[in-house]
Amino acid sequence: MPYLKLKTNVKVAAVQKPTLLKQFSQLMAHQTGKPERYVLVELASEQAMLFAGTDQPLAYLECKSIGLSVAQVDVLAAALCQLLHTQLQIEPERVYIEFSDCPAAYWGWNGSTFG
């Protein structure tokens, strides 16, 4: 049920995408305590984006999960920014992250919900 949507203006090479997606998937599973088999990660690179008036490398992330706590989002913010910096050279101050705690009854999967 954890979902991470990553948009960036950085070009991510096709050969790098599977590894990067796997790294984000593992990070989400580890930090949320959810099985990786439920983690969904989406990557959109080379997007037309502007932040603080410049097109320097940047990223916007949507991070949603059932039962996402304030303590988890603090740790997730640091871990996500670190991975973005390490893999895509995006400075943490050029990253916005929107966190959402979704009620289990409003998260559907396999013809039902988790509620």
N, C-alpha and C positions, 0 to 999 in steps of 0.2 A: 503493500500500500504506500510506501514512501515514493514520492514522485519528485524528480528534479528536472527542471527545464532550464537549460543554459543557452543564452543568446550572447553572441560576441561578435565584434567586428574583426576579430583576428582570423586569419586564414588558417584552417586546420587541415593539414595534408590528409588525403584519403587513407594513407597507410597508418596515420597516427590516431584516427578516429576510434577504431575498435579498442585500442589500449586505453585511450582517454576515457571512453565510456565505461570500460570495466573498472578503471580506478575510481571514478565517481560512484559507480554502483556499489563497489566494496566499501567505500567511505560511508555512503548512506546507510548501508546495512549495519555496519559497525557502530556508527554514531547513534542510530535510532534504536538499535537492539532488535531490529526486525530481520527475518530471514531474507537473504538476497533474492530468493525466488519470487518475492513480492515487489522488489524494487524496479521502478521504471525510470530510465534516464533518457532525456532527449537533448540533442545537441544541434544548434543552428549556428553555423559559423559564417563569416564574411557578410554579416548583416550591416545594412546602412544604419549606423548609430552615432550619436553625438552625446558626450557627457561633459559638463562644465565648459561647454563651448569649443571642445576639441574632439578630434577623432582618433586620439591616441588610443592604444589598446584598452578595451573596456569590456565589462560583462554585466549582464543582468540575469539573475537566477530566481526562479520560483521554486520553493521547497515546501512540499506539502506532505503531511503524514497524519495518521490517526494517533492521537495521544502525544503530540509534539509538545514538550515542556519548555519553559523558559531556560532552564539549565541546559537542555539539549541544544537550543538554538544558539546560545553563546558559544558552545564548543563547536557546533556545526559551522557557524560563521567563520571562526578562525581556521578550521580545517579546510573548508571550501576555498577560502582566500589563499591559503598556503598552496593548495594543489593548483589553483589557477596561476599563481605566481611561478611555481616551479615548472609547470608544463607549458604554459602559454605566455609567460613573462608579463602577466597583467598585474599591475600594482594593486594592493588591497584597497587603496583609496579610490580606485577606478571601478569598484564593484558595488553594485546594489544587490541585496538579497531580500526577497519577500518571503517570509515564513508564514505558513498557515497550518493550524491544527484543525483537521477535519473530523467531525463526528463520525463514528463508525457506521451509523445508520445512513449516512450520506455518501459513503464510499462503496461503489458497486464493483463486483468482480464475479465472474463465473455464473452469471444469471441471478445473482442475489446481492446482498450487501453484507458488510462485516458487523452490522448492528444486531 
